[in-house]
Amino acid sequence: MELHTYEKEFFDLLKKISHYEEAVVLMHWDLRTGAPKNGAEDRAESIGQLSADIFNMKTSKRMKELLDALYEKFEELPEDTKKAAEWAKKDYEENSKIPEKEYKEYVVLSSKAETVWEDAKEQSDFSLFAPYLKQLIEYNKRFITYWGYEGHPYNTLLDLFEPGLTVDVLDELFSELKKAIIPLVKKVSASTNKPDTSFIHQSFSKKKQKDLSLYFLKELGYDFNGGRLDETVHPFATTINRGDVRVTTRFDENDFRTAIFGTIHECGHAIYEQNIDEALSGTNLSDGASMGIHESQSLFYENFIGRNENFWKTYYPKMKEASPEQFRHVALEEFVLAVNESKPSLIRVQADELTYPLHIIIRYEIEKAIFSNEVSVEELPALWNQKYEEYLGITPPNDAQGILQDVHWACGDFGYFPSYALGYMYAAQLKNKMLEDLPEFDTLVEKGEFQQIKEWLTEKVHVHGRRKKPLEIIKEATGEELNVRYLIEYLKNKYSNLYLS
Amino acid sequence: MELHTYEKEFFDLLKKISHYEEAVVLMHWDLRTGAPKNGAEDRAESIGQLSADIFNMKTSKRMKELLDALYEKFEELPEDTKKAAEWAKKDYEENSKIPEKEYKEYVVLSSKAETVWEDAKEQSDFSLFAPYLKQLIEYNKRFITYWGYEGHPYNTLLDLFEPGLTVDVLDELFSELKKAIIPLVKKVSASTNKPDTSFIHQSFSKKKQKDLSLYFLKELGYDFNGGRLDETVHPFATTINRGDVRVTTRFDENDFRTAIFGTIHECGHAIYEQNIDEALSGTNLSDGASMGIHESQSLFYENFIGRNENFWKTYYPKMKEASPEQFRHVALEEFVLAVNESKPSLIRVQADELTYPLHIIIRYEIEKAIFSNEVSVEELPALWNQKYEEYLGITPPNDAQGILQDVHWACGDFGYFPSYALGYMYAAQLKNKMLEDLPEFDTLVEKGEFQQIKEWLTEKVHVHGRRKKPLEIIKEATGEELNVRYLIEYLKNKYSNLYLS
């Protein structure tokens, strides 16, 4: 066969996979936005069936043959085909190197582990979860030997979520970040300039929150012709297909921040996916470049726009209109300070911008220790608590508020957490660069003119999809390697202004 | 292999097909309940892909081998396996007898024809649609020669929707029905006792209509743990899986009947599917017995319960509560008469209970003539108009309100219409029998106690799924063959009471 015949068949196969993925993603979205509970069991089986079919297509003999044929004349291939083949090969190898039997055992184990973790968390008893965690770690260690690694074994896990990232890079970044943040957190904690946040917990009607969520999405440039907003318990954005990128949010009548900032956060994820080059549709390149790059977009919208005082100059009146009693005696400055409150806390998902990276660094250091065989599972709760005391000055009173708080390890997701902190760094570095092209950034935010901001992000990040690796995107967009100083500067400036001036 | 090994593999294959069907049905439901428009094109492709995969599984070599193995020792098989094998064989033969190339051409043609039909309807110009209709008919005539037929060629098409039904049976039923209804329609038309329906078109808030729709569903015994209600343009009920049977409805603020009776109608469909024997889940028997039996359940709920004066004795106050101004001066009797208004009209989907069967009979007679080669496509509009004049006393002023009103033929669905009228007959015959077991039917309806009614229908109809053929269900439930007199009696009684007393 001619090379272009292989190429065509390869893209046809990717397209077929994308159709299956559309079905699976929709079935997940539906489960989380109101599917009736009696259908959940069959649904799980249907998702399982189609996911297995996707796995089989990605690791099929034919996929291998097509990839072999493409790699034989790799240099003759168009750029996009090269990239698509690289990703398909990565998928093929990740999936096919694990013996099928072991992979199935692992799927069963992690599904069971999630249930056990729920119980353990409810009872706040790590010892219930420990035997499962131990096995999950053992499987992952074995997978690393199948996949191989360079440098540190943990690099292989990092690469699953953040292609190209390594322990060496992260150690340096996180060490600088700690050095800067820990003293700043201490100063902020000691500041007498504390926001009054009592008004936050007054009642704000769900209907009005929904209207505002829809309004902010529209204002920020989310395209409703290619998406919709629904309610869920744990909010997310999800791509059903290139023209259908959905946002979900949660309404807490006694804390509007959940919906407002949650929606703006997911809006950032969704705008990313709505602006990937359409030419990539139906290929494996039509996706975010990495977890971290994705998070950089959601955090950009949530923090640099949504928590920006200039944003609220224009939009705070909208909040007042929606819930007049609640905000009657709250001045704009008080509102801005309250929604930017910073204080050391135990739960990652509730942490503020400033302390959040420390929650991630703690998990990173623990995961690294696990995969360097420096710590046993039994020692983990003590290590966890010790690090919280050391970095945040508080000690979890129990496992539920400590080591059991996140589901990730129960799902076998080791190497995932660092992406959250990388997202912060990417976002800050992009923002710094954006200011060169759009020095009037804050004015645009104040005027509610987000078009140019979106276009800049699209040009530098969104449009590429998975054509580029995370660190390439950052380098090409900003002209330099990933640099943590922009995040540090941002946090120093913002929190000094808010708390220490 | 042993027989039970084949049997197991056969049921595994059916289960796999059911998982694919879940995905396809959900993708359809989603398209019709709010999927963003930009995603529609990819969605169509994904549905196409998975539907093709289902087709391939149903007509696979392996399916054939399994069926051959089962049929070799058919008498040794358990009853459900026999039935499942019969349905799978019917599917296999229907699908595999048509050459693949021809089938694909036909799919493309009918997809194109639907678009052309829309244009033609908009322009009210049958001549635009005629060339497509001609081809669709030719394909169906050829399919009939592939499938074979007994008696009349049209029997083969009827059998697709109503297994076992034939022209001989329908000719007799419809002839009796016409003989009874046509004079009754004339009498009702001539009656001076006309309902005042002006209040119907006053504004009734959508929100209140939705609340009432949810309320009626719950009252009637629809299980929300296994379903949900959504809004759509052309309402339907749909089964995603055995524990997930959804209802949709449409809200017209100037005509509450659309939502109220529409919801009750779909409720009947949904209660049917929610009560099929759970043991059949994941097999090809977990479905309605036929289009007509399905329609009998929706019509039972809509007409015998929803349009029953006793129902409104209890529930009319709920309507008044929801829209007090609208009903302030409308007495219960006036309300009941108005929602049972009967008059000859042009559009099938807007027709009342009494005139509806005539709309169906017209289509049946025309389809039969088409497949007996007694009428050309060019002659159809004239034939249509002539029959409307003859049976209903009115002539369509144009094609849009005449022969172009329904989408069915554009989809290639010939033989489908009779099921609507059969549903009426089934429903009336079942109701007549039910009165022997539940003589207090009207009292139960008045009290809002629907449990026993539902249980009766479940025992006689729902639970069987596709284990029994339509005419078997009727015979076993009522002790006699399908008999049109129960529908005739019902219509005579009801409309004499309303209009002629």
Interface residues (C-beta under 8 A of the other chain):
Chain A: K16 S18 H19 Y20 E22 A23 V24 L26 M27 D30 G34 A35 P36 K37 N38 G39 A40 E41 D42 R43 E45 S46 Q49 L50 D223 F224 N225 G226 G227 R228 I240 N241 R242 G243 D244 R246 S281 G282
Chain B: K16 S18 H19 Y20 E22 A23 V24 L26 M27 D30 G34 A35 P36 K37 N38 G39 A40 E41 D42 R43 E45 S46 Q49 L50 D223 F224 N225 G226 G227 R228 I240 N241 R242 G243 D244 R246 S281 G282
